[in-house]
Amino acid sequence: MSLSNAPYILLWFKRDLRWTDHPALEHAISLGLPIYPFFLWEPGWENDPTTDIRHLRFVWESIEDLRASQSPKPGHFFLHRESAVSFFESIFQSRPPKYLISHMEVGNDRTFQRDMQVQTICKKYGVQWIECKQQYVVRGLQSGRKDWPTNWKEWMSRPIQKNPRTNTLWLLDSLYPEFNPNLFYNPKFQKGGEREGKNILSDFLSDRVRRYSPCISKPEESRIHCSRLSPYLAWGNLSPKWVYQNTKKKQEDSNRYIRVQMDRFLSRLFWRDHMMQKFESEPRMEKENFNRAFDQLKKEPNPQFLKLWEEGETGFPLVDACMKSLAETGYLNFRMRAMLVSFLTMVFWQDWRTGARHLARMFLDFEPGIHYFQFQMQAGTVGMHQLRMYNPYKQSLENDPDAIFIKKWLPEFQDTPIPEIHNWGKEESLFAIAKRPYPVVNLEQSLQKAKEIHFEFQKSFRVQSENKRIKKIHVN
């Protein structure tokens, strides 16, 4: 190794696969030591039940983009297929760095346990691990949120960091052989990478944002007129602050209507960090009911129902079209995601945990800090929010009235009259042209039963007592 006796920095990239506005990179540069930037392709992540090939491919594309766009010379970014414990033990034994620098991750239990092990290894070898904040999430926050919105806005308004990469000394010799996962581009999915994310934001702010609000709940139109930035934020191709400030700048030259649309988009960035703060403060929600009183609400597992839901064969056209679309493309707008969870937990009356991993695998933008709280909100186990029950017939009439989305993903309905699609299975079909299953449950009866049980349960002393605890931690 050419710099075997010189101190250096290990710069560990996680869900921050970008060069622009990268606090960990900026801090590493400021220390003036040679930097070894790398990503760990961990077997534990690759084999995690929430990981799908769509995630592996997106990350690989993001890494290829990093390697192609880095200054001063392409290729100064390294990829290692090894567990974090094994990697750091080997590196620290042979040649420990002066610093290990990464961003502060708001991950799931697997990444938390891994980071605890890495921290132990750092202490063993006397390596200082510096974790930098990349979004406004406060670690260890266990009290009210009175000042949180103000502090969030102040954080988002801080200057964007411009990294002087051309003056940086990179440690260019690879410490381990590189691993090429050989993942090929799939045009049905959004492509990973910082440059791709920046282009999508530019296109959204220049044109697509004008129909943001009218189309946000519509399964087909939302594919065009929503920002489509969520995977680039989830995997760190773009920083929330960079998106926020570029949107604010574009607002200055826009008319009043467009400014309103952009404000509504910006509010989603606020709620994104807000959800992640909840998860950081109470990560047990990955596996446990947010409101512990709902542990008493037992639901009998039905593997057949779960299989029909996962495969998009429930007999409810919009539900099935959404699931097939999600499986094919990794994208679904928020309203339809909420409907899928509501259907599983209220209509099929299944525990939310039975479906959380499946949708995590399907969502290209899977973000643990958002996924589990949102899942529980739609499942009604938060306890302090208005109960959400989405009627798929009502949703299809309101958000896909011409059945464009349904026919696109369920081509069996191409020759079926639209009124029949929106009433599929309610009564004996007069046409029965489509070779699609009829509903396996009675929707009205199922929703009414779920509503009665949940409303009664929410009034119980146990739920109300838990709500007081929750408000003390998570509410202003």
C-alpha positions as CSV (number, residue, x, y, z in Angstrom):
1,M,0.0,0.0,0.0
2,S,1.5,3.3,-1.1
3,L,0.5,5.2,2.0
4,S,1.0,2.4,4.5
5,N,2.3,4.5,7.3
6,A,0.2,7.7,6.8
7,P,-3.0,8.3,8.7
8,Y,-6.1,8.2,6.6
9,I,-9.9,8.2,6.8
10,L,-12.4,5.5,6.0
11,L,-15.5,7.2,4.5
12,W,-18.4,4.7,4.8
13,F,-21.2,5.4,2.3
14,K,-24.6,3.9,3.3
15,R,-27.9,5.4,2.2
16,D,-26.1,8.6,1.0
17,L,-25.0,7.6,-2.5
18,R,-24.2,11.1,-3.8
19,W,-21.4,13.7,-3.9
20,T,-23.5,16.9,-3.5
21,D,-24.4,18.2,-0.1
22,H,-22.9,15.2,1.7
23,P,-22.0,16.2,5.3
24,A,-19.9,13.1,6.0
25,L,-17.8,13.7,2.9
26,E,-17.5,17.4,3.7
27,H,-16.3,16.6,7.2
28,A,-13.8,14.1,5.9
29,I,-12.4,16.6,3.4
30,S,-12.1,19.2,6.1
31,L,-9.7,17.0,8.1
32,G,-7.1,17.1,5.3
33,L,-6.2,13.4,5.3
34,P,-6.3,10.8,2.5
35,I,-9.8,9.5,2.1
36,Y,-10.9,5.9,1.2
37,P,-14.6,6.1,0.1
38,F,-16.4,2.8,0.0
39,F,-19.8,1.0,0.2
40,L,-20.3,-2.3,1.9
41,W,-22.5,-4.7,-0.1
42,E,-23.4,-6.7,3.0
43,P,-24.7,-10.3,2.7
44,G,-27.0,-9.4,5.7
45,W,-28.6,-6.6,3.6
46,E,-28.7,-8.7,0.4
47,N,-30.5,-11.5,2.2
48,D,-32.7,-9.4,4.4
49,P,-36.5,-10.2,4.0
50,T,-37.2,-6.6,3.2
51,T,-34.6,-6.5,0.3
52,D,-35.5,-7.3,-3.3
53,I,-33.4,-7.3,-6.5
54,R,-34.9,-4.0,-7.4
55,H,-33.1,-2.4,-4.4
56,L,-29.8,-4.2,-5.3
57,R,-30.1,-2.9,-8.8
58,F,-30.9,0.7,-7.8
59,V,-27.9,0.8,-5.4
60,W,-25.6,-0.7,-8.0
61,E,-26.7,1.9,-10.5
62,S,-26.1,4.6,-7.9
63,I,-22.6,3.3,-7.2
64,E,-21.8,3.2,-11.0
65,D,-23.0,6.8,-11.2
66,L,-20.7,7.8,-8.3
67,R,-17.7,6.2,-9.9
68,A,-18.4,7.8,-13.3
69,S,-19.0,11.3,-11.9
70,Q,-16.3,11.7,-9.3
71,S,-13.6,14.3,-9.6
72,P,-10.7,14.5,-10.2
73,K,-10.7,11.0,-11.9
74,P,-13.5,8.5,-12.4
75,G,-13.3,5.3,-10.4
76,H,-12.2,6.4,-7.0
77,F,-15.1,4.7,-5.2
78,F,-14.9,1.2,-3.9
79,L,-17.3,-1.6,-3.3
80,H,-16.8,-4.5,-1.0
81,R,-19.0,-7.6,-0.5
82,E,-18.5,-8.4,3.2
83,S,-20.2,-8.0,6.5
84,A,-19.4,-4.8,8.3
85,V,-18.0,-6.7,11.3
86,S,-15.6,-8.8,9.1
87,F,-14.6,-5.8,7.0
88,F,-13.7,-3.5,9.9
89,E,-12.0,-6.2,11.9
90,S,-9.7,-7.0,9.0
91,I,-9.0,-3.4,8.1
92,F,-8.4,-2.3,11.7
93,Q,-6.1,-5.3,12.4
94,S,-3.9,-4.6,9.3
95,R,-4.0,-0.8,9.3
96,P,-6.5,1.1,11.4
97,P,-7.6,4.5,10.1
98,K,-7.5,7.6,12.2
99,Y,-11.2,8.1,11.6
100,L,-14.2,6.2,10.4
101,I,-16.8,8.7,9.1
102,S,-20.3,8.0,7.9
103,H,-23.8,9.5,8.1
104,M,-26.1,8.9,11.0
105,E,-28.4,6.2,9.7
106,V,-32.1,5.9,10.7
107,G,-32.3,2.2,9.8
108,N,-34.0,-1.0,10.9
109,D,-33.1,-3.3,13.7
110,R,-30.5,-5.1,11.5
111,T,-28.6,-2.0,10.8
112,F,-28.9,-0.9,14.4
113,Q,-27.4,-4.1,15.7
114,R,-24.7,-3.9,13.0
115,D,-23.7,-0.4,14.0
116,M,-23.5,-1.4,17.7
117,Q,-21.1,-4.1,16.7
118,V,-19.0,-1.7,14.6
119,Q,-18.9,0.8,17.5
120,T,-17.5,-2.0,19.7
121,I,-14.8,-2.7,17.1
122,C,-13.9,1.0,16.8
123,K,-13.4,1.2,20.6
124,K,-11.4,-2.0,20.6
125,Y,-8.9,-0.5,18.1
126,G,-9.1,3.1,19.2
127,V,-10.7,4.4,16.0
128,Q,-13.0,7.4,16.3
129,W,-16.3,6.9,14.5
130,I,-17.9,10.2,13.5
131,E,-21.5,10.1,12.4
132,C,-22.9,13.1,10.5
133,K,-26.5,14.1,10.2
134,Q,-27.9,14.2,6.7
135,Q,-31.5,15.0,7.5
136,Y,-33.1,16.7,10.4
137,V,-33.5,13.8,12.8
138,V,-32.4,14.2,16.4
139,R,-30.9,11.1,17.9
140,G,-32.0,10.3,21.4
141,L,-35.0,12.7,21.4
142,Q,-37.5,11.4,23.9
143,S,-39.6,14.4,24.7
144,G,-42.1,16.8,23.0
145,R,-41.6,18.3,19.6
146,K,-42.3,22.0,20.5
147,D,-39.3,23.4,18.6
148,W,-38.8,20.6,16.1
149,P,-40.7,22.3,13.1
150,T,-38.7,25.5,13.6
151,N,-35.4,23.7,13.9
152,W,-36.3,21.6,10.8
153,K,-36.8,24.7,8.7
154,E,-33.6,26.2,10.0
155,W,-31.7,23.0,9.1
156,M,-33.2,22.9,5.6
157,S,-32.2,26.5,5.0
158,R,-28.5,26.0,5.9
159,P,-26.0,26.6,3.0
160,I,-25.6,23.7,0.6
161,Q,-22.2,22.2,1.0
162,K,-20.0,22.5,-2.1
163,N,-17.3,19.8,-1.8
164,P,-13.9,20.8,-3.1
165,R,-13.2,17.3,-4.5
166,T,-10.5,18.5,-7.0
167,N,-8.3,19.4,-4.0
168,T,-8.9,16.1,-2.1
169,L,-6.3,13.4,-1.7
170,W,-8.0,10.1,-2.4
171,L,-6.6,6.8,-1.2
172,L,-6.7,5.1,-4.6
173,D,-5.4,1.6,-3.9
174,S,-8.2,-0.8,-3.1
175,L,-7.9,-2.5,0.3
176,Y,-9.9,-5.6,-0.9
177,P,-10.9,-7.0,-4.3
178,E,-14.0,-5.3,-5.7
179,F,-17.3,-7.1,-6.3
180,N,-19.3,-6.6,-9.4
181,P,-22.9,-7.7,-8.8
182,N,-23.6,-7.8,-12.6
183,L,-27.1,-6.3,-12.3
184,F,-28.6,-5.1,-15.5
185,Y,-30.8,-2.1,-16.1
186,N,-34.6,-2.7,-16.1
187,P,-36.5,0.0,-18.0
188,K,-39.7,-0.7,-15.9
189,F,-38.0,0.7,-12.8
190,Q,-36.5,4.1,-12.1
191,K,-32.8,4.2,-12.6
192,G,-30.5,4.9,-9.6
193,G,-28.0,7.7,-9.4
194,E,-27.5,11.3,-8.3
195,R,-27.5,12.6,-11.9
196,E,-30.7,10.8,-12.6
197,G,-32.3,12.2,-9.4
198,K,-31.3,15.7,-10.3
199,N,-32.8,15.4,-13.8
200,I,-36.1,14.2,-12.4
201,L,-36.3,17.0,-9.9
202,S,-35.5,19.5,-12.7
203,D,-38.2,18.0,-14.9
204,F,-40.7,18.0,-12.1
205,L,-40.2,21.7,-11.1
206,S,-40.1,22.9,-14.7
207,D,-43.3,21.2,-15.9
208,R,-44.9,18.2,-14.1
209,V,-45.5,20.1,-10.8
210,R,-48.4,22.1,-12.3
211,R,-50.7,19.1,-11.9
212,Y,-49.3,17.9,-8.6
213,S,-52.3,18.3,-6.4
214,P,-55.0,17.3,-8.9
215,C,-53.2,14.0,-9.6
216,I,-51.6,13.1,-6.3
217,S,-54.3,10.5,-5.4
218,K,-54.8,9.1,-8.9
219,P,-52.9,5.8,-9.5
220,E,-52.1,6.5,-13.2
221,E,-51.7,10.3,-13.4
222,S,-49.6,10.3,-10.2
223,R,-46.9,8.4,-12.1
224,I,-46.3,11.5,-14.2
225,H,-47.3,14.4,-12.0
226,C,-45.9,13.4,-8.6
227,S,-42.3,14.2,-8.1
228,R,-41.0,10.6,-8.3
229,L,-38.1,11.6,-6.1
230,S,-38.8,9.1,-3.3
231,P,-36.2,6.5,-4.2
232,Y,-33.5,9.1,-4.7
233,L,-34.2,10.4,-1.2
234,A,-34.5,6.9,0.3
235,W,-31.1,5.8,-1.0
236,G,-29.5,9.2,-0.6
237,N,-28.9,10.1,-4.3
238,L,-30.3,13.6,-3.3
239,S,-30.2,15.2,0.1
240,P,-33.6,16.6,1.4
241,K,-31.9,19.9,2.0
242,W,-30.7,20.1,-1.6
243,V,-34.2,19.3,-2.9
244,Y,-35.8,21.8,-0.5
245,Q,-33.5,24.7,-1.5
246,N,-33.7,24.0,-5.2
247,T,-37.5,24.0,-5.0
248,K,-37.5,27.2,-3.0
249,K,-35.3,28.9,-5.6
250,K,-37.6,27.8,-8.4
251,Q,-40.6,29.1,-6.5
252,E,-39.3,32.7,-6.7
253,D,-39.8,32.8,-10.5
254,S,-43.2,31.0,-10.5
255,N,-46.8,32.2,-10.5
256,R,-49.0,31.9,-7.5
257,Y,-50.6,28.6,-8.6
258,I,-47.3,26.9,-9.1
259,R,-46.0,28.3,-5.8
260,V,-48.9,26.6,-4.1
261,Q,-48.1,23.3,-5.8
262,M,-44.5,23.5,-4.7
263,D,-45.5,24.4,-1.1
264,R,-47.6,21.2,-1.0
265,F,-44.7,19.2,-2.3
266,L,-42.3,20.8,0.3
267,S,-44.7,19.8,3.0
268,R,-44.1,16.2,2.1
269,L,-40.4,16.8,2.8
270,F,-41.3,18.0,6.2
271,W,-43.5,15.0,7.0
272,R,-40.8,12.7,5.7
273,D,-38.3,13.8,8.3
274,H,-41.1,14.0,10.9
275,M,-41.9,10.3,10.3
276,M,-38.3,9.4,10.5
277,Q,-37.9,11.2,13.8
278,K,-40.8,9.1,15.2
279,F,-39.0,6.0,14.1
280,E,-35.7,7.1,15.5
281,S,-37.3,7.9,18.9
282,E,-39.3,4.6,19.0
283,P,-37.7,2.0,16.6
284,R,-39.6,-0.9,18.2
285,M,-42.5,0.0,15.8
286,E,-40.7,-2.1,13.2
287,K,-41.9,-5.2,15.0
288,E,-44.4,-4.1,17.7
289,N,-47.7,-2.2,17.8
290,F,-47.0,1.6,18.1
291,N,-49.9,1.7,20.6
292,R,-49.1,-1.3,22.8
293,A,-52.7,-1.7,23.8
294,F,-53.4,-3.1,20.4
295,D,-51.4,-6.2,21.4
296,Q,-54.8,-7.3,22.8
297,L,-56.5,-7.1,19.4
298,K,-55.9,-10.6,18.0
299,K,-56.3,-11.5,14.3
300,E,-56.4,-15.0,13.1
301,P,-53.7,-15.6,10.4
302,N,-55.1,-16.6,7.0
303,P,-52.3,-17.6,4.7
304,Q,-54.7,-17.9,1.7
305,F,-55.8,-14.3,2.1
306,L,-52.2,-13.1,2.4
307,K,-51.2,-15.0,-0.8
308,L,-54.1,-13.5,-2.7
309,W,-53.2,-10.0,-1.5
310,E,-49.5,-10.4,-2.4
311,E,-50.3,-11.8,-5.9
312,G,-53.0,-9.3,-6.7
313,E,-55.8,-11.9,-6.9
314,T,-58.2,-10.7,-4.3
315,G,-61.0,-10.1,-6.8
316,F,-61.1,-6.3,-6.1
317,P,-60.0,-4.7,-9.4
318,L,-58.2,-1.6,-8.0
319,V,-56.5,-3.6,-5.2
320,D,-55.2,-6.2,-7.7
321,A,-54.1,-3.6,-10.3
322,C,-52.2,-1.7,-7.6
323,M,-50.3,-4.8,-6.4
324,K,-49.5,-5.9,-10.0
325,S,-48.3,-2.5,-10.9
326,L,-46.1,-2.3,-7.8
327,A,-44.6,-5.7,-8.5
328,E,-43.7,-4.7,-12.0
329,T,-42.5,-1.1,-11.4
330,G,-41.7,-0.6,-7.7
331,Y,-43.9,2.5,-7.7
332,L,-47.4,3.3,-6.3
333,N,-48.7,6.7,-5.1
334,F,-49.5,7.2,-1.4
335,R,-53.3,6.9,-1.6
336,M,-53.1,3.5,-3.3
337,R,-50.4,2.3,-0.9
338,A,-52.7,3.2,2.0
339,M,-55.5,1.4,0.4
340,L,-53.4,-1.8,0.1
341,V,-52.6,-1.7,3.8
342,S,-56.1,-0.9,4.8
343,F,-57.4,-3.7,2.7
344,L,-55.1,-6.3,4.2
345,T,-55.7,-5.2,7.8
346,M,-59.4,-4.2,7.7
347,V,-61.0,-6.1,4.9
348,F,-58.9,-9.3,5.1
349,W,-58.5,-8.7,8.9
350,Q,-54.8,-9.6,9.0
351,D,-52.1,-8.4,11.4
352,W,-50.1,-5.6,9.8
353,R,-46.9,-7.4,10.3
354,T,-47.9,-10.1,7.9
355,G,-47.7,-7.7,5.0
356,A,-45.1,-5.2,6.0
357,R,-42.1,-7.1,4.7
358,H,-43.8,-7.8,1.3
359,L,-44.5,-4.2,0.6
360,A,-41.0,-3.3,1.8
361,R,-39.6,-5.6,-0.9
362,M,-42.0,-4.1,-3.5
363,F,-41.4,-0.4,-2.7
364,L,-38.3,0.7,-4.6
365,D,-38.2,3.7,-2.2
366,F,-38.4,1.5,0.9
367,E,-37.3,3.7,3.9
368,P,-37.6,2.0,7.3
369,G,-38.1,5.3,9.1
370,I,-41.3,6.0,7.0
371,H,-42.5,2.5,6.2
372,Y,-43.4,1.1,9.6
373,F,-45.2,4.1,11.0
374,Q,-47.2,4.6,7.8
375,F,-48.1,1.0,7.8
376,Q,-49.4,1.2,11.3
377,M,-51.3,4.4,10.6
378,Q,-53.3,2.7,7.9
379,A,-53.7,-0.5,10.1
380,G,-55.2,1.6,12.9
381,T,-52.6,0.6,15.5
382,V,-51.3,4.0,16.2
383,G,-54.4,4.7,18.3
384,M,-54.5,8.5,18.2
385,H,-55.2,9.2,14.6
386,Q,-58.5,9.1,12.7
387,L,-59.2,5.5,11.6
388,R,-58.6,5.1,7.9
389,M,-60.6,2.6,5.9
390,Y,-60.4,2.8,2.1
391,N,-63.2,1.4,0.1
392,P,-61.7,0.1,-3.2
393,Y,-64.9,0.6,-5.1
394,K,-65.1,4.2,-4.0
395,Q,-61.4,4.7,-4.7
396,S,-61.7,3.4,-8.3
397,L,-64.7,5.5,-9.1
398,E,-63.0,8.7,-7.7
399,N,-59.4,8.1,-8.9
400,D,-59.7,5.8,-11.9
401,P,-63.2,6.6,-13.2
402,D,-62.4,5.5,-16.8
403,A,-60.6,2.3,-15.5
404,I,-57.4,3.3,-17.4
405,F,-55.1,2.1,-14.6
406,I,-57.1,-1.0,-13.9
407,K,-57.2,-2.0,-17.6
408,K,-53.5,-1.3,-18.0
409,W,-52.6,-3.8,-15.2
410,L,-55.5,-6.2,-15.5
411,P,-55.8,-6.5,-19.3
412,E,-58.5,-9.2,-18.8
413,F,-60.9,-6.2,-18.3
414,Q,-60.2,-4.6,-21.7
415,D,-63.6,-5.6,-23.1
416,T,-65.5,-5.3,-19.8
417,P,-67.9,-2.3,-19.5
418,I,-66.6,0.3,-17.1
419,P,-69.6,0.3,-14.8
420,E,-69.2,-3.4,-14.3
421,I,-65.5,-3.0,-13.4
422,H,-66.4,-0.5,-10.7
423,N,-69.0,-2.9,-9.4
424,W,-67.1,-6.1,-9.9
425,G,-68.5,-8.9,-7.8
426,K,-71.1,-6.8,-6.0
427,E,-73.8,-8.9,-7.7
428,E,-74.0,-11.6,-10.3
429,S,-72.3,-10.3,-13.4
430,L,-74.4,-9.7,-16.5
431,F,-71.4,-9.9,-18.8
432,A,-68.6,-11.8,-17.0
433,I,-66.3,-11.2,-19.9
434,A,-63.2,-10.8,-17.8
435,K,-61.5,-13.9,-16.6
436,R,-60.8,-12.4,-13.2
437,P,-61.7,-13.8,-9.8
438,Y,-64.6,-12.4,-7.9
439,P,-64.1,-10.9,-4.4
440,V,-63.4,-13.6,-1.8
441,V,-65.1,-11.6,1.0
442,N,-68.0,-9.3,1.4
443,L,-66.5,-5.8,1.5
444,E,-69.3,-4.0,3.3
445,Q,-69.7,-6.6,6.0
446,S,-65.9,-6.8,6.5
447,L,-65.5,-3.0,6.8
448,Q,-68.4,-2.7,9.1
449,K,-67.1,-5.4,11.4
450,A,-63.6,-3.8,11.4
451,K,-65.1,-0.4,12.1
452,E,-67.1,-1.6,15.0
453,I,-64.2,-3.5,16.6
454,H,-61.7,-0.6,16.2
455,F,-64.0,2.1,17.3
456,E,-64.9,0.2,20.5
457,F,-61.2,-0.7,21.0
458,Q,-60.0,2.9,20.6
459,K,-62.4,4.0,23.4
460,S,-60.8,1.6,25.9
461,F,-58.8,2.8,28.9
462,R,-55.7,0.9,27.7
463,V,-55.6,2.6,24.3
464,Q,-56.3,6.0,25.8
465,S,-53.6,5.5,28.4
466,E,-51.1,4.6,25.7
467,N,-52.1,7.6,23.7
468,K,-51.0,9.8,26.6
469,R,-47.6,8.2,26.6
470,I,-47.3,8.6,22.8
471,K,-48.3,12.3,22.9
472,K,-45.7,13.0,25.6
473,I,-42.9,11.6,23.3
474,H,-44.1,12.4,19.8
475,V,-46.4,15.4,19.9
476,N,-45.6,19.1,20.5
